[in-house]
Amino acid sequence: MALFGSKVGPTPLENVDVVLADLDGVVYAGAGALPHAVEALMRAGESRRLGFITNNASRTDASVAAHLRELGLTGVQASDVVTSPQAAVRLLANAVPSGSRVLVVGGEGLVVELEKAGFIVTRSADDSPAAVVQGFTPDIGWKDLAEAAYALALPEEEGGIPWIATNTDWTIPQARGIAPGNGTLVSAVHTAVGRLATVAGKPERPIFDEAVTRFEARHPLFIGDRLDTDIAGASRAGIESVLVLTGIDRPKHVLAAPADSRPTYIVSDLRELHEPYPATRVKGDVTTVGTASVRIDGIDLVIEASGERHVDLVRAASAAIWNSGRAIFGFRVPEELYADPFFRP
């Protein structure tokens, strides 16, 4: 991994043939583009394929592509967008026959994909659906969740029907702040029925496998803003990853990242995709990235030099903690390491 690479680091885009970007918190927050995201991605797309992966099930691939074009990502087509409903439909096709009636909790993005695949959509458990597929839309209400609970009352091992969730993101970034995501709604149904859904979107592999297959990627790079879905999912799929600090997860989350959710690269915004990535240098108990250095002294994580850029301090501290084999709660961490000067929606 480049985070622990040689003294001269290439850019994160070195040898990458397909850049796969999450949307919420990476390209935009709400309707507006995040600073520098469009320009950086357009530049990356000059010499490699661009693809977009989203867990948001409320919109179609065509509407997402249109939004991206409006933001300045010219040339983006529906086929460049991989959605969690598409991954969910692929899972559903292996679970029930084509043409089956499916109870949908979700919006247009999910309905369109199901109907394209030949499934019949219903909103009522009284229609004897063969499966339940649940995705996010802002219009979901109690009655929608109740219908899903009625249809899923019998456990699958006792003859009950399959339940597929497009994703289980707990939160979703919006222009006004952080709002509940599909995971909170799936959890409500789970609490009612005592069952777990099969998940199609990040952090599970189906959505990444769909993207790699569609774009014929040999060396893809995935960009996300969440450790628990984006980075963990890329890790499960064997894809190198970039965590950008313009969305959900902040420096304190990066320092505490579990082993299966650690990015290959950490950037403050997408301009840094095009910058040589500073190597991590370890000498004794001191870890240095750029001009930032930290030292492990027993249970204390000591800042030797804050450096010229705070992102390098986050990179150095993360590398020191991760290499130690100890969890974050095994250290006393200076408040400066939890500072968050980075842009956030």
C-alpha positions as CSV (number, residue, x, y, z in Angstrom):
1,M,0.0,0.0,0.0
2,A,1.2,3.5,-0.9
3,L,0.7,4.8,2.6
4,F,3.7,2.8,3.7
5,G,5.6,3.0,0.4
6,S,9.0,4.2,-0.8
7,K,10.5,7.6,-0.1
8,V,9.4,9.0,-3.5
9,G,5.7,8.6,-3.8
10,P,3.8,8.7,-7.1
11,T,0.3,10.3,-7.3
12,P,-2.6,8.1,-6.2
13,L,-3.6,8.0,-9.9
14,E,-0.3,6.3,-11.0
15,N,-1.1,3.2,-13.2
16,V,-4.9,3.5,-12.5
17,D,-7.0,2.7,-15.5
18,V,-10.5,3.4,-14.0
19,V,-11.3,5.9,-11.3
20,L,-14.5,4.9,-9.4
21,A,-16.0,7.8,-7.3
22,D,-18.7,7.7,-4.7
23,L,-21.1,10.7,-5.0
24,D,-22.5,12.0,-1.8
25,G,-19.6,13.6,0.2
26,V,-17.2,13.1,-2.7
27,V,-18.6,14.9,-5.7
28,Y,-21.5,16.8,-4.2
29,A,-23.4,17.4,-1.0
30,G,-27.1,17.9,-1.7
31,A,-27.4,19.5,-5.2
32,G,-24.1,21.4,-5.2
33,A,-20.7,20.3,-6.1
34,L,-18.0,20.1,-3.4
35,P,-15.0,22.4,-3.8
36,H,-12.4,21.2,-6.5
37,A,-14.2,17.9,-7.0
38,V,-15.4,18.4,-10.6
39,E,-12.2,19.9,-11.8
40,A,-10.1,17.2,-10.3
41,L,-12.2,14.4,-11.7
42,M,-12.4,16.0,-15.2
43,R,-8.6,16.1,-15.2
44,A,-8.4,12.5,-14.0
45,G,-10.8,11.5,-16.8
46,E,-8.5,12.9,-19.5
47,S,-6.4,9.8,-19.5
48,R,-8.5,7.1,-17.8
49,R,-12.1,5.9,-17.5
50,L,-14.4,7.6,-14.9
51,G,-17.1,5.7,-13.2
52,F,-19.4,6.6,-10.4
53,I,-20.8,4.3,-7.6
54,T,-23.6,5.3,-5.4
55,N,-25.5,3.7,-2.6
56,N,-28.3,6.3,-3.0
57,A,-31.3,4.3,-4.3
58,S,-33.7,7.3,-4.7
59,R,-32.6,8.3,-8.3
60,T,-32.1,6.5,-11.6
61,D,-28.7,6.2,-13.2
62,A,-29.9,8.6,-15.9
63,S,-31.0,11.3,-13.4
64,V,-27.6,10.9,-11.6
65,A,-25.7,11.3,-14.9
66,A,-27.8,14.4,-15.8
67,H,-27.0,15.9,-12.4
68,L,-23.3,15.3,-12.8
69,R,-23.3,16.9,-16.3
70,E,-25.1,20.0,-14.7
71,L,-22.2,20.2,-12.2
72,G,-19.7,20.3,-15.0
73,L,-18.8,16.6,-15.4
74,T,-19.4,16.8,-19.2
75,G,-19.9,13.6,-21.1
76,V,-21.1,11.5,-18.2
77,Q,-23.8,9.0,-19.3
78,A,-26.1,6.7,-17.5
79,S,-23.9,3.7,-18.2
80,D,-21.1,5.5,-16.2
81,V,-23.2,5.3,-13.1
82,V,-23.4,2.1,-11.0
83,T,-26.3,2.2,-8.5
84,S,-27.1,0.1,-5.5
85,P,-30.5,-0.8,-7.0
86,Q,-28.7,-2.3,-10.0
87,A,-26.6,-4.4,-7.6
88,A,-29.8,-5.3,-5.7
89,V,-31.6,-6.4,-8.9
90,R,-28.7,-8.7,-9.8
91,L,-29.0,-10.3,-6.3
92,L,-32.7,-10.6,-6.7
93,A,-32.4,-12.3,-10.1
94,N,-30.5,-15.1,-8.3
95,A,-33.2,-15.4,-5.6
96,V,-36.5,-15.4,-7.4
97,P,-37.8,-16.0,-10.9
98,S,-38.0,-13.2,-13.5
99,G,-41.5,-11.8,-13.5
100,S,-42.0,-12.3,-9.8
101,R,-44.0,-9.7,-7.8
102,V,-41.7,-7.7,-5.5
103,L,-42.7,-5.5,-2.6
104,V,-40.7,-2.2,-2.9
105,V,-39.8,0.2,-0.2
106,G,-38.1,2.9,-2.1
107,G,-38.3,5.4,-4.9
108,E,-37.9,5.8,-8.7
109,G,-34.4,4.6,-8.8
110,L,-35.3,1.2,-7.4
111,V,-38.6,0.8,-9.2
112,V,-37.1,1.6,-12.6
113,E,-34.3,-1.0,-12.2
114,L,-36.8,-3.7,-11.1
115,E,-39.2,-3.0,-14.0
116,K,-36.3,-3.0,-16.5
117,A,-35.4,-6.5,-15.2
118,G,-39.0,-7.7,-15.7
119,F,-40.2,-7.8,-12.1
120,I,-43.7,-6.6,-11.0
121,V,-43.7,-3.9,-8.4
122,T,-46.1,-3.8,-5.5
123,R,-46.4,-1.7,-2.4
124,S,-48.6,-4.1,-0.4
125,A,-47.8,-7.2,1.5
126,D,-51.4,-8.4,0.7
127,D,-50.2,-9.0,-2.9
128,S,-48.2,-12.0,-1.8
129,P,-44.8,-10.7,-3.0
130,A,-41.9,-13.1,-3.7
131,A,-39.4,-10.8,-2.1
132,V,-38.9,-7.4,-0.5
133,V,-36.4,-4.9,-1.8
134,Q,-35.7,-1.8,0.3
135,G,-33.9,1.4,-0.7
136,F,-33.8,5.0,0.3
137,T,-36.2,7.8,-0.8
138,P,-37.0,10.9,1.3
139,D,-40.7,10.0,1.0
140,I,-40.6,6.7,2.9
141,G,-43.1,6.7,5.8
142,W,-44.3,4.4,8.5
143,K,-46.8,2.7,6.3
144,D,-44.1,1.7,3.8
145,L,-42.0,0.2,6.6
146,A,-45.0,-1.5,8.1
147,E,-45.8,-3.2,4.8
148,A,-42.3,-4.6,4.6
149,A,-42.6,-5.9,8.2
150,Y,-45.9,-7.6,7.4
151,A,-44.3,-9.3,4.3
152,L,-41.2,-10.4,6.2
153,A,-42.9,-11.7,9.3
154,L,-41.9,-15.3,8.6
155,P,-38.1,-16.0,8.8
156,E,-36.6,-17.1,5.5
157,E,-35.4,-20.4,7.0
158,E,-39.0,-21.2,7.8
159,G,-40.2,-20.5,4.3
160,G,-40.3,-16.7,4.4
161,I,-39.4,-14.5,1.4
162,P,-36.0,-12.9,0.7
163,W,-35.2,-9.4,1.9
164,I,-32.7,-7.4,0.0
165,A,-31.5,-3.9,1.0
166,T,-29.8,-1.6,-1.5
167,N,-27.5,-0.4,1.2
168,T,-27.3,0.2,5.0
169,D,-25.7,3.7,5.2
170,W,-26.7,5.1,8.6
171,T,-26.4,8.7,7.4
172,I,-26.5,10.7,4.2
173,P,-24.8,14.1,3.7
174,Q,-27.2,16.9,2.6
175,A,-26.7,20.6,1.9
176,R,-28.2,21.4,5.4
177,G,-26.1,18.8,7.2
178,I,-26.1,15.1,8.0
179,A,-29.5,13.2,7.7
180,P,-30.6,9.7,8.4
181,G,-29.8,7.2,5.6
182,N,-31.3,3.9,4.5
183,G,-29.6,2.0,7.2
184,T,-31.8,3.7,9.8
185,L,-34.9,2.6,7.9
186,V,-33.7,-0.9,7.3
187,S,-32.9,-1.1,11.1
188,A,-36.5,-0.1,11.8
189,V,-37.8,-3.1,9.8
190,H,-35.2,-5.4,11.4
191,T,-36.3,-4.3,14.9
192,A,-39.8,-5.2,14.0
193,V,-39.2,-8.6,12.4
194,G,-35.9,-9.8,13.9
195,R,-34.4,-10.6,10.5
196,L,-31.3,-9.3,8.7
197,A,-31.4,-8.1,5.1
198,T,-29.0,-9.2,2.3
199,V,-27.1,-6.0,1.3
200,A,-26.3,-5.2,-2.3
201,G,-24.5,-1.9,-1.9
202,K,-21.3,-0.8,-0.1
203,P,-19.7,-2.2,1.9
204,E,-20.7,-5.4,0.3
205,R,-19.0,-6.7,-2.9
206,P,-21.9,-6.9,-5.4
207,I,-21.8,-3.2,-6.3
208,F,-18.0,-3.2,-6.7
209,D,-18.1,-6.4,-8.7
210,E,-20.7,-4.8,-11.0
211,A,-18.5,-1.7,-11.5
212,V,-15.3,-3.7,-12.2
213,T,-17.1,-5.9,-14.7
214,R,-18.9,-3.1,-16.5
215,F,-15.8,-0.9,-16.9
216,E,-13.4,-3.8,-17.5
217,A,-11.1,-2.4,-14.9
218,R,-7.6,-3.9,-14.4
219,H,-6.3,-1.4,-11.8
220,P,-9.2,0.6,-10.4
221,L,-9.0,3.2,-7.7
222,F,-12.1,4.0,-5.5
223,I,-12.7,7.3,-3.9
224,G,-15.1,7.6,-0.9
225,D,-15.8,9.6,2.2
226,R,-16.9,6.9,4.6
227,L,-14.7,4.3,6.2
228,D,-17.5,1.8,7.1
229,T,-19.0,1.6,3.7
230,D,-16.7,3.1,1.0
231,I,-13.3,2.1,2.3
232,A,-14.4,-1.2,3.9
233,G,-16.2,-2.2,0.7
234,A,-13.2,-1.4,-1.6
235,S,-11.0,-3.4,0.8
236,R,-13.4,-6.4,0.5
237,A,-13.3,-6.1,-3.3
238,G,-9.5,-5.9,-3.4
239,I,-9.5,-2.3,-4.7
240,E,-7.1,0.4,-3.6
241,S,-9.0,3.4,-2.1
242,V,-8.8,7.1,-1.3
243,L,-10.6,8.6,1.7
244,V,-11.4,12.3,1.0
245,L,-12.2,14.5,4.0
246,T,-15.1,16.4,2.4
247,G,-17.9,14.2,3.7
248,I,-18.9,12.0,6.6
249,D,-15.7,10.7,8.2
250,R,-13.3,13.1,10.0
251,P,-9.7,12.9,11.3
252,K,-10.8,11.3,14.6
253,H,-12.5,8.5,12.6
254,V,-9.4,7.9,10.5
255,L,-7.2,7.5,13.5
256,A,-9.5,4.9,14.9
257,A,-10.1,3.0,11.7
258,P,-10.2,-0.8,12.1
259,A,-7.9,-2.9,10.0
260,D,-10.5,-3.7,7.3
261,S,-11.5,0.0,6.8
262,R,-8.1,1.7,6.3
263,P,-7.6,3.6,3.0
264,T,-4.6,3.4,0.8
265,Y,-4.6,7.2,0.6
266,I,-6.0,10.1,2.7
267,V,-6.6,13.4,0.9
268,S,-8.1,16.7,2.1
269,D,-9.8,17.3,-1.3
270,L,-9.6,15.8,-4.7
271,R,-6.9,18.1,-6.0
272,E,-4.5,15.9,-4.1
273,L,-5.2,13.0,-6.5
274,H,-2.8,14.8,-8.8
275,E,-0.1,15.5,-6.3
276,P,2.8,13.1,-5.4
277,Y,1.6,11.3,-2.3
278,P,4.2,11.7,0.5
279,A,5.8,8.6,1.7
280,T,5.5,7.4,5.3
281,R,9.0,7.2,6.9
282,V,9.5,5.3,10.2
283,K,12.6,5.6,12.3
284,G,12.5,4.0,15.7
285,D,9.4,5.3,17.4
286,V,9.0,8.3,15.1
287,T,6.7,8.3,12.1
288,T,7.0,11.1,9.5
289,V,4.9,12.2,6.6
290,G,6.0,15.3,4.8
291,T,7.1,17.7,7.5
292,A,4.8,16.2,10.1
293,S,6.1,13.7,12.7
294,V,4.6,11.8,15.6
295,R,6.2,9.6,18.2
296,I,4.8,6.7,20.3
297,D,6.0,7.0,23.9
298,G,4.3,4.2,25.9
299,I,0.6,5.1,25.9
300,D,1.2,8.6,24.6
301,L,1.1,9.7,21.0
302,V,3.4,12.7,20.9
303,I,3.5,15.3,18.1
304,E,7.1,15.9,17.3
305,A,6.3,18.4,14.4
306,S,2.8,19.5,13.3
307,G,4.1,20.1,9.8
308,E,3.1,22.4,7.0
309,R,-0.2,20.6,6.2
310,H,-2.6,19.2,8.7
311,V,-3.4,16.3,6.4
312,D,0.2,15.1,6.7
313,L,-0.2,15.1,10.5
314,V,-3.3,13.0,10.1
315,R,-1.5,10.6,7.8
316,A,1.5,10.3,10.1
317,A,-0.6,9.7,13.2
318,S,-2.8,7.2,11.4
319,A,0.2,5.2,10.2
320,A,1.8,5.2,13.6
321,I,-1.4,3.9,15.3
322,W,-2.2,1.4,12.6
323,N,1.4,0.0,12.6
324,S,1.4,-0.3,16.3
325,G,-1.2,-3.1,16.3
326,R,-3.0,-1.3,19.1
327,A,-6.4,0.3,19.0
328,I,-6.9,4.0,19.4
329,F,-8.2,3.6,23.0
330,G,-4.8,2.3,23.9
331,F,-3.3,5.7,23.4
332,R,-3.5,9.2,24.9
333,V,-4.0,11.3,21.9
334,P,-3.3,15.1,21.7
335,E,-6.3,17.3,20.9
336,E,-4.5,18.7,18.0
337,L,-4.8,15.4,16.2
338,Y,-8.6,15.7,16.4
339,A,-8.5,19.2,14.9
340,D,-10.6,19.4,11.7
341,P,-9.7,22.2,9.4
342,F,-10.9,20.4,6.4
343,F,-14.0,21.3,4.4
344,R,-17.2,19.5,5.3
345,P,-20.8,20.0,4.1
